[in-house]
Amino acid sequence: MTQALGSTSLPFRVPSLIKRNMLLFALSQTFTGAGMQFAYGFGPLMVLALTGSADLTGLSVGVVGLSRFFIAYPIGKITDAFGRKPGILMGLALALIGAVLVGQAMGHRSFVLFVIGLLIFGMGMNASQQLRVAATDMFPPSRRAQALGYLALGSLLGLVVSPTVIHFCENISAQLGQDPIGLAWYMLPALIVPGMIVITFVRPDPKEIGQNLHHYYPHHVQPAGERKPGAAHFNALTMLRQPAIRLAVVANCAAQGNMSIVMVLTSLVLSECGTSLTGIAIAGVCHSIGMWGFTVPLGKLTDRFGRDAVMFPGVATALAGAGLVAFTSSYGPVTFGAFLVGIGWAAANVSTTALIADHYPTAQRGRALGINDTCAAAIAVTVAFLTGPLIEWSGLAAAGLVAVLLTVPPLVMLMIMGSTRALLATATAPIPLPVENSRDV
């Protein structure tokens, strides 16, 4: 990880302490990532098993999106005030409770308990996504997107967990008289607890590192906007009024909404084709490989060529993938489409996260990224709850068409605005905080 910084010949070295923290965060992602695979990959099937109605198949993804909507900004406010570690640990504790409740819901065939458990689980897992904020805290802007890529390697390593657990549960569920998916949820605490333990070894808190980057990177010039924690005034409306930020948020929302529909469609289309649970889990892994497997090169491209150079091709890739899932009906094309949607989402997520992180100082960053996540969650909730009825009334292809159309707005905005290079360049300098009640670090 030694590279030239910018156009100078000065070597860029990541301090060993920060490498250690990144390794711990990636390990935590490895332990805890399987749960979201269950929620997204098998959620529609769980709803169908509990209700017997295709109208509600989008509810599971909708509930996870709703949990993100509820938690994204509040957890950002908590981590801006108290540090990243407390927020991450609180999230994983909620996820542990939610996983047990979902397992009980499947065992007792309780739809209400399923919704409650999945909501709590989703709030916890989405709160733990402050890991992304923590990663951006510990790196200067020139390496920020790459940091997000290295963090995602933990999720990539954790991909083998989901199909392995499901395959094991399919083999022993009949002997135990348990639902195989419900049994898998009971196993998640054994993965979440080690993930929590790993986080406790991170020190100092990434927020503290972010406010003192010049102590860790000798050639880094600390922006004037970095202030003490209590001074961080933040206004969401002001953030969304900025054209560059607004365009980035719309692109991220488009990718998230597109993926929310595709995650519902993939399991349903494959199930309709007679694919086994293990086969569906493998397709989910392919989708997740798209989401996490290319984040390091995507991060490097984002840092080298600019946030827009990755953001909009990512949205276009998601459009192509949704078309394959919607309008094909065999295992290979559907799985490849889900894979492309994953890559498109990853490109949009890495680039927009890096752009917003560039634009806001450490003491505001949790809330700024929380607003981005909240907007994406609002879109995800809306389309997820509409997907089930749309499938019931018009078929799987109609829902897929909506997934394709969701990616159009940011591309239209891009054509209207023309070149985004100058526009996005305005979002590279952090906004200074108010002078009153503020002290320099």
C-alpha positions in Angstrom: 0.0 0.0 0.0 2.9 2.3 -0.8 2.1 4.6 -3.7 2.8 8.0 -5.0 0.6 10.7 -3.5 -1.0 12.8 -6.2 1.5 14.0 -8.8 4.4 14.2 -6.4 7.2 11.7 -5.8 6.5 11.6 -2.1 5.7 8.0 -0.9 2.2 7.3 0.4 2.3 5.0 3.4 -0.6 3.8 5.5 0.4 3.7 9.2 0.5 0.3 10.7 -2.1 1.3 13.3 -4.6 2.2 10.5 -3.8 -1.0 8.6 -4.6 -2.9 11.8 -7.9 -1.1 12.3 -8.9 -1.8 8.7 -8.0 -5.5 9.1 -10.2 -5.7 12.2 -13.1 -4.0 10.4 -12.8 -6.3 7.5 -12.8 -9.3 9.8 -16.0 -8.1 11.4 -17.6 -7.8 8.0 -16.5 -11.4 7.3 -18.3 -12.6 10.4 -21.5 -10.6 10.1 -22.1 -10.4 6.4 -24.0 -13.7 6.1 -27.1 -12.2 7.8 -27.8 -9.7 5.1 -27.4 -12.5 2.5 -30.2 -14.4 4.3 -32.4 -11.3 4.6 -32.2 -10.3 0.9 -31.7 -13.8 -0.7 -34.4 -15.7 1.2 -36.6 -12.9 2.5 -39.1 -13.2 -0.4 -39.3 -16.9 0.1 -39.8 -16.6 3.9 -42.7 -14.1 3.3 -44.2 -16.5 0.7 -43.9 -19.4 3.2 -45.6 -17.4 6.0 -48.3 -15.7 4.0 -48.8 -17.8 0.9 -49.3 -14.6 -1.1 -47.1 -13.2 -3.8 -48.5 -9.7 -3.1 -46.2 -9.4 -0.1 -43.0 -10.9 -1.5 -41.3 -7.5 -1.6 -42.1 -6.9 2.1 -38.8 -8.4 3.4 -36.6 -6.1 1.3 -39.0 -3.3 2.2 -38.7 -4.0 5.9 -34.9 -4.0 5.6 -35.0 -0.7 3.7 -37.4 0.7 6.3 -35.0 -0.2 9.0 -32.3 1.7 7.2 -34.6 4.7 6.8 -35.2 4.7 10.6 -31.6 4.2 11.7 -29.3 5.8 9.1 -29.4 9.4 10.2 -29.8 8.8 14.0 -26.9 6.4 14.1 -24.8 9.0 12.1 -25.7 11.6 14.8 -24.7 9.2 17.5 -21.3 8.3 15.9 -20.6 12.0 15.2 -21.1 12.7 18.8 -19.7 9.7 20.6 -17.4 8.0 18.0 -17.8 5.2 15.4 -17.2 2.2 17.7 -20.2 2.7 20.0 -22.6 3.0 17.1 -21.2 -0.1 15.3 -21.4 -2.2 18.5 -24.9 -1.0 19.2 -25.9 -2.0 15.7 -24.5 -5.5 16.0 -26.2 -6.0 19.3 -29.5 -5.2 17.7 -28.8 -7.5 14.8 -28.1 -10.4 17.2 -31.5 -9.9 18.9 -33.3 -9.6 15.5 -31.7 -12.8 14.1 -33.1 -14.8 17.0 -36.5 -13.3 16.6 -36.6 -14.1 12.9 -35.6 -17.7 13.6 -38.4 -18.0 16.2 -40.8 -16.5 13.7 -40.1 -19.1 11.1 -40.3 -21.9 13.7 -43.7 -20.7 15.0 -45.0 -19.6 11.6 -45.6 -16.1 13.0 -45.7 -13.4 10.3 -45.9 -10.5 12.9 -42.9 -11.8 14.8 -41.0 -12.1 11.4 -41.6 -8.5 10.6 -40.6 -7.3 14.0 -37.5 -9.5 14.1 -36.4 -8.5 10.5 -37.0 -4.8 11.3 -34.7 -5.0 14.4 -32.2 -7.1 12.6 -32.1 -4.6 9.7 -31.7 -1.7 12.0 -28.8 -3.3 13.6 -27.0 -4.3 10.4 -27.6 -0.9 8.8 -26.3 0.8 11.9 -23.2 -1.3 11.7 -22.6 0.2 8.2 -21.0 3.1 10.1 -18.0 0.9 9.3 -17.9 2.8 5.9 -17.8 6.1 7.7 -15.0 4.8 9.9 -13.0 3.7 6.9 -13.3 7.2 5.2 -12.3 8.8 8.5 -8.9 7.0 8.5 -7.7 8.0 5.0 -7.1 11.3 3.2 -9.3 12.1 0.2 -6.7 10.8 -2.3 -7.1 7.2 -1.0 -10.6 7.4 0.5 -12.4 5.3 -2.2 -9.7 2.7 -2.1 -10.2 2.4 1.7 -13.9 1.6 1.1 -12.8 -1.1 -1.3 -10.4 -2.7 1.2 -13.2 -2.7 3.8 -15.5 -4.5 1.4 -13.0 -7.4 1.1 -14.4 -8.6 4.5 -17.8 -9.0 2.9 -16.3 -10.8 0.0 -14.6 -13.3 2.3 -17.8 -13.8 4.1 -19.7 -14.9 1.0 -18.9 -18.5 1.5 -20.7 -18.5 4.8 -24.2 -18.1 3.5 -24.5 -21.1 1.1 -22.4 -23.2 3.5 -24.8 -22.5 6.4 -27.9 -23.0 4.2 -26.6 -26.3 2.8 -25.8 -27.6 6.3 -29.3 -26.5 7.5 -31.0 -28.2 4.5 -29.2 -31.5 5.5 -30.1 -31.5 9.2 -33.4 -29.7 9.3 -35.5 -32.8 8.6 -33.9 -34.6 11.5 -34.5 -31.7 13.8 -38.0 -31.0 12.6 -37.1 -27.4 11.9 -37.5 -25.1 8.9 -34.1 -25.0 7.2 -34.2 -21.2 6.7 -35.3 -20.6 10.3 -32.6 -22.9 11.5 -30.0 -20.8 9.6 -31.1 -17.6 11.4 -30.5 -19.3 14.8 -26.9 -19.8 13.7 -26.2 -16.1 13.0 -25.5 -15.1 16.7 -22.4 -17.4 16.5 -21.1 -15.2 13.7 -22.3 -11.8 15.1 -20.7 -12.2 18.5 -17.1 -12.7 17.1 -17.7 -9.7 14.9 -18.5 -7.6 18.0 -15.4 -8.8 19.8 -13.2 -7.9 16.9 -14.6 -4.3 16.9 -13.6 -3.8 20.5 -9.9 -4.1 19.6 -10.1 -1.1 17.2 -8.3 1.9 18.7 -8.2 4.8 18.7 -11.7 5.5 17.5 -11.7 6.3 13.8 -13.4 9.6 14.5 -10.4 10.6 16.5 -8.1 9.6 13.7 -10.2 11.6 11.2 -10.0 14.8 13.2 -6.2 14.4 13.4 -5.2 12.9 10.0 -2.1 15.1 9.9 -0.7 13.2 12.9 -0.8 9.9 10.9 0.0 11.2 7.4 2.8 13.8 7.6 2.2 15.3 4.2 -1.6 15.7 4.8 -2.8 19.3 5.2 -5.6 19.3 7.7 -8.6 21.2 6.3 -9.7 24.3 8.1 -13.2 22.8 8.5 -12.1 20.1 11.0 -13.3 21.1 14.4 -13.9 19.7 17.8 -16.9 17.3 18.1 -19.3 19.7 19.8 -19.0 22.3 17.1 -20.4 20.4 14.2 -23.5 22.1 13.0 -25.2 20.2 10.2 -28.2 21.0 7.9 -29.7 18.3 5.7 -31.5 20.7 3.4 -28.3 22.7 2.8 -26.6 19.5 1.8 -29.3 18.5 -0.7 -29.4 22.0 -2.3 -25.9 21.5 -3.6 -26.2 20.3 -7.3 -23.1 18.0 -7.1 -24.3 16.3 -3.9 -27.9 16.1 -5.1 -26.8 14.4 -8.3 -24.7 11.9 -6.3 -27.6 11.1 -4.0 -30.0 10.5 -7.0 -27.4 8.2 -8.5 -27.1 6.2 -5.3 -30.9 6.1 -4.9 -31.3 4.8 -8.4 -28.8 2.0 -7.9 -30.3 1.1 -4.5 -33.9 1.0 -5.8 -32.8 -1.0 -8.8 -31.1 -3.5 -6.6 -34.0 -3.8 -4.2 -36.3 -5.0 -7.0 -33.7 -7.3 -8.5 -33.1 -9.0 -5.1 -36.8 -9.8 -4.9 -37.0 -10.9 -8.5 -33.9 -13.2 -8.5 -35.0 -15.6 -5.8 -38.6 -15.7 -7.2 -37.5 -16.2 -10.9 -35.1 -19.0 -9.9 -37.6 -20.6 -7.6 -40.1 -20.6 -10.4 -37.5 -22.4 -12.5 -37.2 -25.1 -9.9 -33.8 -24.1 -8.5 -32.9 -25.5 -5.1 -32.3 -23.3 -2.0 -28.6 -24.0 -2.3 -28.7 -22.9 -6.0 -30.5 -19.7 -5.1 -27.9 -19.1 -2.3 -25.1 -19.6 -4.9 -26.9 -17.1 -7.2 -27.0 -14.7 -4.2 -23.3 -15.2 -3.8 -22.7 -14.2 -7.4 -24.7 -11.1 -6.8 -22.7 -10.4 -3.7 -19.4 -11.0 -5.6 -20.6 -8.2 -7.9 -21.3 -6.0 -4.9 -18.0 -6.6 -3.0 -15.5 -8.4 -5.2 -14.5 -5.4 -7.3 -14.6 -2.6 -4.8 -10.8 -2.3 -4.6 -10.3 -1.7 -8.3 -13.5 0.5 -8.4 -12.1 2.5 -5.5 -8.7 2.9 -7.2 -10.5 4.1 -10.4 -12.6 6.5 -8.4 -9.6 8.0 -6.7 -7.6 8.2 -9.9 -10.2 9.4 -12.5 -12.8 11.1 -10.3 -16.0 10.2 -8.6 -18.2 10.7 -11.7 -16.0 8.4 -13.9 -17.2 5.5 -11.8 -20.6 6.7 -10.6 -22.5 6.9 -13.9 -21.1 3.8 -15.6 -22.1 2.0 -12.5 -25.7 3.1 -12.8 -25.7 2.0 -16.5 -24.3 -1.4 -15.5 -27.2 -1.8 -13.0 -29.7 -1.0 -15.8 -28.2 -3.7 -18.0 -28.2 -6.3 -15.2 -31.9 -5.6 -14.3 -32.8 -6.2 -17.9 -31.3 -9.6 -17.8 -33.0 -10.6 -14.6 -36.4 -9.3 -15.8 -36.5 -10.6 -19.4 -34.7 -14.0 -19.2 -35.8 -17.1 -17.4 -32.8 -19.5 -17.1 -30.3 -19.8 -14.3 -27.2 -18.5 -16.1 -28.6 -15.2 -17.5 -30.6 -14.4 -14.4 -27.5 -15.0 -12.2 -25.3 -13.0 -14.5 -27.8 -10.1 -14.4 -27.9 -10.2 -10.6 -24.1 -10.1 -10.7 -24.1 -7.0 -13.0 -26.6 -5.3 -10.7 -24.2 -5.9 -7.8 -21.3 -4.3 -9.7 -23.4 -1.3 -10.6 -24.5 -0.8 -7.1 -20.9 -1.1 -5.8 -19.7 1.5 -8.3 -22.4 3.9 -7.3 -22.0 3.3 -3.6 -18.2 3.6 -3.5 -18.2 6.8 -5.6 -21.0 8.6 -3.9 -19.8 7.7 -0.4 -16.3 9.0 -1.3 -17.7 12.2 -2.8 -19.9 13.0 0.2 -17.1 12.1 2.6 -14.8 14.5 0.7 -17.3 17.3 1.1 -17.9 17.0 4.9 -15.5 17.2 7.8 -15.2 14.3 10.3 -17.6 15.7 12.8 -20.4 16.0 10.2 -19.6 12.9 8.1 -21.7 10.4 9.9 -24.8 12.5 9.4 -24.0 13.5 5.8 -23.6 9.8 4.8 -26.7 9.1 6.9 -28.7 11.4 4.8 -27.5 9.7 1.6 -28.4 6.3 3.2 -31.8 7.6 4.3 -32.7 8.8 0.8 -31.6 5.5 -0.7 -33.6 3.6 1.9 -36.8 5.7 1.1 -36.6 4.6 -2.5 -35.8 1.0 -1.5 -38.8 0.9 0.8 -41.2 2.3 -1.8 -40.2 0.0 -4.6 -39.9 -3.1 -2.4 -43.5 -2.7 -1.1 -44.8 -2.1 -4.6 -42.9 -5.0 -6.1 -45.1 -7.7 -4.6 -48.4 -6.3 -5.9 -46.8 -5.5 -9.3 -45.7 -9.1 -9.6 -49.1 -10.4 -8.6 -51.0 -8.1 -11.1 -48.6 -7.9 -14.0 -45.9 -10.6 -13.6 -42.2 -10.7 -13.0 -41.2 -8.9 -16.2 -43.2 -5.8 -15.3 -41.4 -5.5 -12.0 -38.1 -5.9 -13.8 -39.1 -3.1 -16.2 -39.5 -0.8 -13.2 -36.0 -1.8 -12.0 -34.7 -0.7 -15.4 -36.6 2.6 -15.4 -35.3 3.5 -11.9 -31.8 3.9 -13.3 -32.9 6.5 -15.9 -33.2 9.7 -13.8 -29.5 10.2 -12.9 -28.5 9.5 -16.5 -31.1 12.1 -17.7 -29.8 14.6 -15.1 -26.3 13.9 -16.4 -27.3 14.6 -20.0 -29.1 17.8 -19.0 -26.2 19.1 -16.9 -23.6 18.1 -19.5 -20.0 17.5 -18.2 -20.0 16.9 -14.5 -16.3 17.4 -14.0 -16.5 21.1 -13.0 -19.7 20.5 -11.0 -18.3 17.6 -9.0 -15.0 19.5 -8.5 -17.0 21.9 -6.3 -17.6 19.0 -3.9 -13.9 18.3 -3.2 -13.3 21.0 -0.6 -14.9 20.4 2.8 -17.5 23.0 4.0 -16.1 25.0 6.9 -18.1 24.8 10.1 -19.6 27.9 11.8 -17.1 29.9 13.7 -19.2 30.3 16.8 -18.7 27.7 19.6 -15.9 26.2 17.6 -12.2 25.5 18.3 -9.5 24.3 16.0 -8.1 20.8 16.6 
